[in-house]
Amino acid sequence: MSRLIAGAHAVLLSAGPGPGTVWEFTEAVRLVPPTRLLLLAYCDAPTYDRFREAVAEEYDRRSRTEPGAPGTGLWPPLPALPDYPSPARPERPRWEVLLNGGKKRLRWDFTLKGLIVFRPDWTARFVRFDPTTVRMSSTWTLSRLVKRELQPVMDQLTALDTREGLGDDNP
């Protein structure tokens, strides 16, 4: 698995507190530049918080007992994972509540709640796909919202240099 992570053009992981995912994230931190790592947040805030706690514990354990990055032998600093952003409007305005049969809470949310992207210095940013920021009057509006939020991430991934010689012989 380490060989695949090290040789990947980009590493996309879904944030979750499972031991395999947590190990893969710490391995990606150890082996790849930060701009090649992208976390997908399909989970809710409590699950994401459990992921952050599990990552801190696993990173602490591994950085004390296992060798660091090839070439330097050092572990890069663990990136501070950002808080899970709340929706901009967790409850509807009174006029919307009246129009929607007294329903105050959000009726739906995106399956993919957001992305965590990393700058070259390991500074992390949570890009939240927030369905409350604008009224979704059409699929065109939804499409524009998703494109607007994804464009900086796509630009970052597009700017990555091509990895040559990716094969089984890479460390």
Contact map, one row per residue, 1 for C-alpha under 8 A:
111110000000000000000000000000000000000000000000000000000000000000000000000000000000000000000000000000000000000000000000000000000000000000000000000000000000000000000000000
111111000000000000000000001000100000000000000000000000000000000000000000000000000000000000000000000000000000000000000000000000000000000000000000000000000000000000000000000
111111100000000000000000000000000000000000000000000000000000000000000000000000000000000000000000000000000000000000000000000000000000000000000000000000000000000000000001011
111111110000000000000000000000000000000000000000000000000000000000000000000000000000000000000000000000000000000000000000000000000000000000000000000000000000000000000000000
111111110010000000000000001100110000000000000000000000000000000000000000000000000000000000000000000000000000000000000000000000000000000000000000000000000000000000000000000
011111110000000000000000000100110000000000000000000000000000000000000000000000000000000000000000000000000000000000000000000000000000000000000000000000000000000000000000011
001111111000000000000000000000000000000000000000000000000000000000000000000000000000000000000000000000000000000000000000000000000000000000000000000000000000000000100110011
000111111110000000000000000000000000000000000000000000000000000000000000000000000000000000000000000000000000000000000000000000000000000000000000000000000000000000100100000
000000111110000000000000000000000001000000000000000000000000000000000000000000000000000000000000000000000000000000000000000000000000000000000000000000000000000101100000000
000000011111000000000000000000000001110000000000000000000000000000000000000000000000000000000000000000000000000000000000000000000000000000000000000000000000100000000000000
000010011111100000000000000100000001110000000000000000000000000000000000000000000000000000000000000000000000000000000000000000000000000000000000000000000000000000000000000
000000000111110000000000000000000000111100000000000000000000000000000000000000000000000000000000000000000000000000000000000000000000000000000000000000000000000000000000000
000000000011111000001000100000000000111100000000000000000000000000000000000000000000000000000000000000000000000000000000000000000000000000000000000000000000000000000000000
000000000001111100001000000000000000001111000000000000000000000000000000000000000000000000000000000000000000000000000000000000000000000000000000000000000000000000000000000
000000000000111110001000000000000000001111100001001000000000000000000000000000000000000000000000000000000000000000000000000000000000000000000000000000000000000000000000000
000000000000011111001100000000000000000000100011011000000000000000000000000000000000000000000000000000000000000000000000000000000000000000000000000000000000000000000000000
000000000000001111101100000000000000000000000011011101100000000000000000000000000000000000000000000000000000000000000000000000000000000000000000000000000000000000000000000
000000000000000111111100000000000000000000000000001000000000000000000000000000000000000000000000000000000000000000000000000000000000000000000000000000000000000000000000000
000000000000000011111110000000000000000000000000000001000000000000000000000000000000000000000000000000000000000000000000000000000000000000000000000000000000000000000000000
000000000000000001111111000000000000000000000000000000000000000000000000000000000000000000000000000000000000000000000000000000000000000000000000000000000000000000000000000
000000000000111111111111100000000000000000000000000000000000000000000000000000000000000000000000000000000000000000000000000000000000000000000000000000000000000000000000000
000000000000000111111111110000000000000000000000001001100100000000000000000000000000000000000000000000000000000000000000000000000000000000000000000000000000000000000000000
000000000000000000111111111000000000000000000000000000100100000000000000000000000000000000000000000000000000000000000000000000000000000000000000000000000000000000000000000
000000000000000000011111111100000000000000000000000000000000000000000000000000000000000000000000000000000000000000000000000000000000000000000000000000000000000000000000000
000000000000100000001111111110000000000000000000000000100000000000000000000000000000000000000000000000000000000000000000000000000000000000000000000000000000000000000000000
000000000000000000000111111111000000000000000000000000100110000000000000000000000000000000000000000000000000000000000000000000000000000000000000000000000000000000000000000
010010000000000000000011111111100000000000000000000000000000000000000000000000000000000000000000000000000000000000000000000000000000000000000000000000000000000000000000000
000011000010000000000001111111110000100000000000000000000000000000000000000000000000000000000000000000000000000000000000000000000000000000000000000000000000000000000000000
000000000000000000000000111111111100100000000000000000000000000000000000000101000000000000000000000000000000000000000000000000000000000000000000000000000000000000000000000
000000000000000000000000011111110000000000000000000000000000000000011000001100000000000000000000000000000000000000000000000000000000000000000000000000000000000000000000000
010011000000000000000000001111111000000000000000000000000000000000001100000000000000000000000000000000000000000000000000000000000000000000000000000000000000000000000000000
000011000000000000000000000111111101100000000000000000000000000000000000000000000000000000000000000000000000000000000000000000000000000000000000000000000000000000000000000
000000000000000000000000000010111111100000000000000000000000000000000000000000000000000000000000000000000000000000000001000000000000000000000000000000000000000000000000000
000000000000000000000000000010011111100000000000000000000000000000000000000000000000000000000000000000000000000000000111110000000000000000000000000000000000000000000000000
000000000000000000000000000000001111110000000000000000000000000000000000000000000000000000000000000000000000000000001111000000000000000000000000000000000001100100000000000
000000001110000000000000000000011111110000000000000000000000000000000000000000000000000000000000000000000000000000000000000000000000000000000000000000000000100100000000000
000000000111100000000000000110011111111000000000000000000000000000000000000000000000000000000000000000000000000000001100000000000000000000000000000000000000000000000000000
000000000111100000000000000000000011111100000000000000000000000000000000000000000000000000000000000000000000000000111100000000000000000000000000000000000000000000000000000
000000000001111000000000000000000000111110000000000000000000000000000000000000000000000000000000000000000000000000111000000000000000000000000000000000000000000000000000000
000000000001111000000000000000000000011111000000000000000000000000000000000000000000000000000000000000000000000111110000000000000000000000000000000000000000000000000000000
000000000000011000000000000000000000001111110001000000000000000000000000000000000000000000000000000000000000000111110000000000000000000000000000000000000000000000000000000
000000000000011000000000000000000000000111110000000000000000000000000000000000000000000000000000000000000000001111000000000000000000000000000000000000000000000000000000000
000000000000001100000000000000000000000011111011000000000000000000000000000000000000000000000000000000000000000110000000000000000000000000000000000000000000000000000000000
000000000000000000000000000000000000000011111111000000000000000000000000000000000000000000000000000000000000000010000000000000000000000000000000000000000000000000000000000
000000000000000000000000000000000000000000111111100000000000000000000000000000000001000000000000000000000000000000000000000000000000000000000000000000000000000000000000000
000000000000000000000000000000000000000000011111110000000000000000000000000000000000000000000000000000000000000000000000000000000000000000000000000000000000000000000000000
000000000000000110000000000000000000000000111111111000000000000000000000000000000000000000000000000000000000000000000000000000000000000000000000000000000000000000000000000
000000000000001110000000000000000000000010111111111100000000000000000000000000000001000000000000000000000000000000000000000000000000000000000000000000000000000000000000000
000000000000000000000000000000000000000000001111111110000000000000000000000000000011000000000000000000000000000000000000000000000000000000000000000000000000000000000000000
000000000000000110000000000000000000000000000111111111000000000000000000000000000000000000000000000000000000000000000000000000000000000000000000000000000000000000000000000
000000000000001111000100000000000000000000000011111111100000000000000000000000000000000000000000000000000000000000000000000000000000000000000000000000000000000000000000000
000000000000000010000000000000000000000000000001111111110000000000000000000000001000000000000000000000000000000000000000000000000000000000000000000000000000000000000000000
000000000000000000000000000000000000000000000000111111111000000000000000000000000000000000000000000000000000000000000000000000000000000000000000000000000000000000000000000
000000000000000010100100000000000000000000000000011111111100000000000000000000000000000000000000000000000000000000000000000000000000000000000000000000000000000000000000000
000000000000000010000110110000000000000000000000001111111110000000000000000000000000000000000000000000000000000000000000000000000000000000000000000000000000000000000000000
000000000000000000000000000000000000000000000000000111111111000000000000000001000000000000000000000000000000000000000000000000000000000000000000000000000000000000000000000
000000000000000000000000000000000000000000000000000011111111100000000000000000000000000000000000000000000000000000000000000000000000000000000000000000000000000000000000000
000000000000000000000110010000000000000000000000000001111111110000000000000000000000000000000000000000000000000000000000000000000000000000000000000000000000000000000000000
000000000000000000000000010000000000000000000000000000111111111000000000000001000000000000000000000000000000000000000000000000000000000000000000000000000000000000000000000
000000000000000000000000000000000000000000000000000000011111111100000000000000000000000000000000000000000000000000000000000000000000000000000000000000000000000000000000000
000000000000000000000000000000000000000000000000000000001111111110000000000000000000000000000000000000000000000000000000000000000000000000000000000000000000000000000000000
000000000000000000000000000000000000000000000000000000000111111111000000000000000000000000000000000000000000000000000000000000000000000000000000000000000000000000000000000
000000000000000000000000000000000000000000000000000000000011111111110000001000000000000000000000000000000000000000000000000000000000000000000000000000000000000000000000000
000000000000000000000000000000000000000000000000000000000001111111000000000000000000000000000000000000000000000000000000000000000000000000000000000000000000000000000000000
000000000000000000000000000000000000000000000000000000000000111111100000000000000000000000000000000000000000000000000000000000000000000000000000000000000000000000000000000
000000000000000000000000000000000000000000000000000000000000011111110000000000000000000000000000000000000000000000000000000000000000000000000000000000000000000000000000000
000000000000000000000000000000000000000000000000000000000000001011111000111000000000000000000000000000000000000000000000000000000000000000000000000000000000000000000000000
000000000000000000000000000001000000000000000000000000000000001001111101111100000000000000000000000000000000000000000000000000000000000000000000000000000000000000000000000
000000000000000000000000000001100000000000000000000000000000000000111111111100000000000000000000000000000000000000000000000000000000000000000000000000000000000000000000000
000000000000000000000000000000100000000000000000000000000000000000011111100000000000000000000000000000000000000000000000000000000000000000000000000000000000000000000000000
000000000000000000000000000000000000000000000000000000000000000000001111100000000000000000000000000000000000000000000000000000000000000000000000000000000000000000000000000
000000000000000000000000000000000000000000000000000000000000000000011111110000000000000000000000000000000000000000000000000000000000000000000000000000000000000000000000000
000000000000000000000000000000000000000000000000000000000000000000111111111000000000000000000000000000000000000000000000000000000000000000000000000000000000000000000000000
000000000000000000000000000000000000000000000000000000000000000000111001111100000000000000000000000000000000000000000000000000000000000000000000000000000000000000000000000
000000000000000000000000000001000000000000000000000000000000001000111000111110000000000000000000000000000000000000000000000000000000000000000000000000000000000000000000000
000000000000000000000000000011000000000000000000000000000000000000011000011111000000000000000000000000000000000000000000000000000000000000000000000000000000000000000000000
000000000000000000000000000000000000000000000000000000000000000000000000001111100000000000000000000000000000000000000000000000000000000000000000000000000000000000000000000
000000000000000000000000000010000000000000000000000000010010000000000000000111110000000000000000000000000000000000000000000000000000000000000000000000000000000000000000000
000000000000000000000000000000000000000000000000000000000000000000000000000011111000000000000000000000000000000000000000011100000000000000000000000000000000000000000000000
000000000000000000000000000000000000000000000000000000000000000000000000000001111100000000000000000000000000000000000000001100000000000000000000000000000000000000000000000
000000000000000000000000000000000000000000000000000100000000000000000000000000111110000000000000000000000000000000000000000110000000000000000000000000000000000000000000000
000000000000000000000000000000000000000000000000000000000000000000000000000000011111000000000000000000000000000000000000000111000000000000000000000000000000000000000000000
000000000000000000000000000000000000000000000000100000000000000000000000000000001111100000000000000000000000000000000000000001000000000000000000000000000000000000000000000
000000000000000000000000000000000000000000001001100000000000000000000000000000000111110000000000000000000000000000000000000001000000000000000000000000000000000000000000000
000000000000000000000000000000000000000000000000000000000000000000000000000000000011111000000000000000000000000000000000000001010000000000000000000000000000000000000000000
000000000000000000000000000000000000000000000000000000000000000000000000000000000001111101000000000000000000000000000000000000000000000000000000000000000000000000000000000
000000000000000000000000000000000000000000000000000000000000000000000000000000000000111111000000000000000000000000000000000000000111100000000000000000000000000000000000000
000000000000000000000000000000000000000000000000000000000000000000000000000000000000011111000000000000000000000000000000000000000101100000000000000000000000000000000000000
000000000000000000000000000000000000000000000000000000000000000000000000000000000000001111110000000000000000000000000000000000000001100000000000000000000000000000000000000
000000000000000000000000000000000000000000000000000000000000000000000000000000000000011111110000000000001100000000000000000000000001000000000000000000000000000000000000000
000000000000000000000000000000000000000000000000000000000000000000000000000000000000000011111000000000011100000000000000000000000000000000000000000000000000000000000000000
000000000000000000000000000000000000000000000000000000000000000000000000000000000000000011111101100000011100000000000000000000000000000000000000000000000000000000000000000
000000000000000000000000000000000000000000000000000000000000000000000000000000000000000000111111100000010000000000000000000000000000000000000000000000000000000000000000000
000000000000000000000000000000000000000000000000000000000000000000000000000000000000000000011111110000000000000000000000000000000000000000000000000000000000000000000000000
000000000000000000000000000000000000000000000000000000000000000000000000000000000000000000001111111000000000000000000000000000000000000000000000000000000000000000000000000
000000000000000000000000000000000000000000000000000000000000000000000000000000000000000000011111111100000000000000000000000000000000000000000000000000000000000000000000000
000000000000000000000000000000000000000000000000000000000000000000000000000000000000000000011111111111110000000000000000000000000000000000000000000000000000000000000000000
000000000000000000000000000000000000000000000000000000000000000000000000000000000000000000000111111111100000000000000000000000000000000000000000000000000000000000000000000
000000000000000000000000000000000000000000000000000000000000000000000000000000000000000000000011111111000000000000000000000000000000000000000000000000000000000000000000000
000000000000000000000000000000000000000000000000000000000000000000000000000000000000000000000001111111100000000000000000000000000000000000000000000000000000000000000000000
000000000000000000000000000000000000000000000000000000000000000000000000000000000000000000000000111111100000000000000000000000000000000000000000000000000000000000000000000
000000000000000000000000000000000000000000000000000000000000000000000000000000000000000000000000111111110000000000000000000000000000000000000000000000000000000000000000000
000000000000000000000000000000000000000000000000000000000000000000000000000000000000000000000000110111111000000000000000000000000000000000000000000000000000000000000000000
000000000000000000000000000000000000000000000000000000000000000000000000000000000000000000111000100001111100000000000000000000000000000000000000000000000000000000000000000
000000000000000000000000000000000000000000000000000000000000000000000000000000000000000001110000000000111110000000000000000000000000000000000000000000000000000000000000000
000000000000000000000000000000000000000000000000000000000000000000000000000000000000000001110000000000011111100000000000000000000001000000000000000000000000000000000000000
000000000000000000000000000000000000000000000000000000000000000000000000000000000000000000000000000000001111100000000000000000000000000000000000000000000000000000000000000
000000000000000000000000000000000000000000000000000000000000000000000000000000000000000000000000000000000111110000000000000000000010000000000000000000000000000000000000000
000000000000000000000000000000000000000000000000000000000000000000000000000000000000000000000000000000000111111010000000000000000110000000000000000000000000000000000000000
000000000000000000000000000000000000000000000000000000000000000000000000000000000000000000000000000000000001111110000000000000001110000000000000000000000000000000000000000
000000000000000000000000000000000000000001000000000000000000000000000000000000000000000000000000000000000000111110000000000000000000000000000000000000000000000000000000000
000000000000000000000000000000000000000111100000000000000000000000000000000000000000000000000000000000000000011111000000000000001000000000000000000000000000000000000000000
000000000000000000000000000000000000000111110000000000000000000000000000000000000000000000000000000000000000111111100000000000011100000000000000000000000000000000000000000
000000000000000000000000000000000000000111000000000000000000000000000000000000000000000000000000000000000000000111110000000001111000000000000000000000000000000000000000000
000000000000000000000000000000000000011110000000000000000000000000000000000000000000000000000000000000000000000011111000000001110000000000000000000000000000000000000000000
000000000000000000000000000000000000011110000000000000000000000000000000000000000000000000000000000000000000000001111100000111100000000000000000000000000000000000000000000
000000000000000000000000000000000010111000000000000000000000000000000000000000000000000000000000000000000000000000111110000111100000000000000000000000001000000000000000000
000000000000000000000000000000000110110000000000000000000000000000000000000000000000000000000000000000000000000000011111111110000000000000000000000000000000000000000000000
000000000000000000000000000000000110000000000000000000000000000000000000000000000000000000000000000000000000000000001111111100000000000000000000000000000000000000000000000
000000000000000000000000000000001110000000000000000000000000000000000000000000000000000000000000000000000000000000000111111000000000000000000000000000000000000000000000000
000000000000000000000000000000000100000000000000000000000000000000000000000000000000000000000000000000000000000000000111111000000000000000000000000000000000000000000000000
000000000000000000000000000000000100000000000000000000000000000000000000000000100000000000000000000000000000000000000111111100000000000000000000000000000000000000000000000
000000000000000000000000000000000000000000000000000000000000000000000000000000110000000000000000000000000000000000000111111110000000000000000000000000000000000000000000000
000000000000000000000000000000000000000000000000000000000000000000000000000000111100000000000000000000000000000000011110011111000000000000000000000000000000000000000000000
000000000000000000000000000000000000000000000000000000000000000000000000000000001100000000000000000000000000000000011100001111100000000000000000000000000000000000000000000
000000000000000000000000000000000000000000000000000000000000000000000000000000000111100000000000000000000000000001111000000111110000000000000000000000000000000000000000000
000000000000000000000000000000000000000000000000000000000000000000000000000000000000000000000000000000000000000001111000000011111000000000000000000010000000000000000000000
000000000000000000000000000000000000000000000000000000000000000000000000000000000000100000000000000000000000000011100000000001111100000000000000000000000000000000000000000
000000000000000000000000000000000000000000000000000000000000000000000000000000000000000000000000000000000000010111000000000000111110000000000000010010000000000000000000000
000000000000000000000000000000000000000000000000000000000000000000000000000000000000001100000000000000000000110010000000000000011111100000000000000000000000000000000000000
000000000000000000000000000000000000000000000000000000000000000000000000000000000000001000000000000000000001110000000000000000001111111100000000000000000000000000000000000
000000000000000000000000000000000000000000000000000000000000000000000000000000000000001111000000000000000100000000000000000000000111111000000000000000000000000000000000000
000000000000000000000000000000000000000000000000000000000000000000000000000000000000001110000000000000000000000000000000000000000111111000000000000000000000000000000000000
000000000000000000000000000000000000000000000000000000000000000000000000000000000000000000000000000000000000000000000000000000000011111100000000000000000000000000000000000
000000000000000000000000000000000000000000000000000000000000000000000000000000000000000000000000000000000000000000000000000000000011111110000000000000000000000000000000000
000000000000000000000000000000000000000000000000000000000000000000000000000000000000000000000000000000000000000000000000000000000010011111101100000000000000000000000000000
000000000000000000000000000000000000000000000000000000000000000000000000000000000000000000000000000000000000000000000000000000000000001111101000000000000000000000000000000
000000000000000000000000000000000000000000000000000000000000000000000000000000000000000000000000000000000000000000000000000000000000000111111100000000000000000000000000000
000000000000000000000000000000000000000000000000000000000000000000000000000000000000000000000000000000000000000000000000000000000000000111111110000000000000000000000000000
000000000000000000000000000000000000000000000000000000000000000000000000000000000000000000000000000000000000000000000000000000000000000001111111000000000000000000000000000
000000000000000000000000000000000000000000000000000000000000000000000000000000000000000000000000000000000000000000000000000000000000000111111111100000000000000000000000000
000000000000000000000000000000000000000000000000000000000000000000000000000000000000000000000000000000000000000000000000000000000000000101111111110000000000000000000000000
000000000000000000000000000000000000000000000000000000000000000000000000000000000000000000000000000000000000000000000000000000000000000000111111111000000000000000000000000
000000000000000000000000000000000000000000000000000000000000000000000000000000000000000000000000000000000000000000000000000000000000000000011111111100000000000000000000000
000000000000000000000000000000000000000000000000000000000000000000000000000000000000000000000000000000000000000000000000000000000000000000001111111110000000000000000000000
000000000000000000000000000000000000000000000000000000000000000000000000000000000000000000000000000000000000000000000000000000001000000000000111111111000000000000000000000
000000000000000000000000000000000000000000000000000000000000000000000000000000000000000000000000000000000000000000000000000000000000000000000011111111100000000000000000000
000000000000000000000000000000000000000000000000000000000000000000000000000000000000000000000000000000000000000000000000000000000000000000000001111111110000000000000000000
000000000000000000000000000000000000000000000000000000000000000000000000000000000000000000000000000000000000000000000000000000101000000000000000111111111000000000000000000
000000000000000000000000000000000000000000000000000000000000000000000000000000000000000000000000000000000000000000000000000000000000000000000000011111111100000000000000000
000000000000000000000000000000000000000000000000000000000000000000000000000000000000000000000000000000000000000000000000000000000000000000000000001111111110000000000000000
000000000000000000000000000000000000000000000000000000000000000000000000000000000000000000000000000000000000000000000000000000000000000000000000000111111111000000000000000
000000000000000000000000000000000000000000000000000000000000000000000000000000000000000000000000000000000000000000001000000000000000000000000000000011111111100000000000000
000000000000000000000000000000000000000000000000000000000000000000000000000000000000000000000000000000000000000000000000000000000000000000000000000001111111110000000000000
000000000000000000000000000000000000000000000000000000000000000000000000000000000000000000000000000000000000000000000000000000000000000000000000000000111111111000000000000
000000000000000000000000000000000010000000000000000000000000000000000000000000000000000000000000000000000000000000000000000000000000000000000000000000011111111100000000000
000000000100000000000000000000000011000000000000000000000000000000000000000000000000000000000000000000000000000000000000000000000000000000000000000000001111111100000000000
000000000000000000000000000000000000000000000000000000000000000000000000000000000000000000000000000000000000000000000000000000000000000000000000000000000111111100000000000
000000000000000000000000000000000000000000000000000000000000000000000000000000000000000000000000000000000000000000000000000000000000000000000000000000000011111110000000000
000000001000000000000000000000000011000000000000000000000000000000000000000000000000000000000000000000000000000000000000000000000000000000000000000000000001111111000000000
000000000000000000000000000000000000000000000000000000000000000000000000000000000000000000000000000000000000000000000000000000000000000000000000000000000000001111100000000
000000001000000000000000000000000000000000000000000000000000000000000000000000000000000000000000000000000000000000000000000000000000000000000000000000000000000111110000000
000000111000000000000000000000000000000000000000000000000000000000000000000000000000000000000000000000000000000000000000000000000000000000000000000000000000000011111100000
000000000000000000000000000000000000000000000000000000000000000000000000000000000000000000000000000000000000000000000000000000000000000000000000000000000000000001111100000
000000000000000000000000000000000000000000000000000000000000000000000000000000000000000000000000000000000000000000000000000000000000000000000000000000000000000000111110010
000000110000000000000000000000000000000000000000000000000000000000000000000000000000000000000000000000000000000000000000000000000000000000000000000000000000000000111111110
000000100000000000000000000000000000000000000000000000000000000000000000000000000000000000000000000000000000000000000000000000000000000000000000000000000000000000001111110
001000000000000000000000000000000000000000000000000000000000000000000000000000000000000000000000000000000000000000000000000000000000000000000000000000000000000000000111110
000000000000000000000000000000000000000000000000000000000000000000000000000000000000000000000000000000000000000000000000000000000000000000000000000000000000000000000111111
001001100000000000000000000000000000000000000000000000000000000000000000000000000000000000000000000000000000000000000000000000000000000000000000000000000000000000001111111
001001100000000000000000000000000000000000000000000000000000000000000000000000000000000000000000000000000000000000000000000000000000000000000000000000000000000000000000111
